[in-house]
Amino acid sequence: MSVAGKTALVTGAGTGIGRATAQLLAERGARGVAAGLQPDALRETVKTITDVGGMAIAVDADVSDPDAIETVAARA
């Protein structure tokens, strides 16, 4: 499955499996939306992606909150 040119939303993208997933999707050509509760960690994830030429944004959001999900979707 190709993700090149698509937008990938990854929750929990600040650390661990979420960060690794966001980085892998970016390596495969997806634009990234890194969402989660740790703004500094999310910015670091985005930096690792953009430093190698990828595209990503960080969205500080609690995705268990329906209003926050709408904010994340609008930013994406």
ZITAHU-V450922 format. One record per backbone hydrogen bond with DSSP energy under -1.0 kcal/mol. NH is the residue of the N-H (numbers start at 0). CO is the residue of the C=O. E is the energy in kcal/mol with one decimal. If there is no record, write none. Layout:
((NH,CO,E) (NH,CO,E))
This chain:
((4,28,-2.2) (5,2,-2.3) (7,30,-3.3) (9,32,-2.7) (11,34,-1.2) (12,34,-1.8) (18,14,-1.6) (19,15,-2.4) (20,16,-2.5) (21,17,-2.4) (22,18,-2.5) (23,19,-2.4) (24,20,-2.6) (25,21,-2.0) (26,22,-2.5) (27,23,-1.4) (28,25,-1.9) (29,24,-2.5) (30,5,-3.0) (31,54,-2.8) (32,7,-2.5) (33,56,-3.1) (34,9,-2.7) (35,58,-1.6) (41,37,-2.6) (42,38,-2.4) (43,39,-1.8) (44,40,-2.2) (45,41,-2.6) (46,42,-2.5) (47,43,-2.3) (48,44,-1.5) (49,45,-3.1) (50,46,-2.5) (52,49,-1.8) (53,48,-2.4) (56,31,-1.9) (58,33,-2.9) (60,35,-2.5) (64,61,-2.3) (68,64,-1.8) (69,65,-1.5) (70,66,-1.6) (71,67,-2.6) (72,68,-2.6) (73,69,-2.2) (74,70,-2.3) (75,71,-2.2))
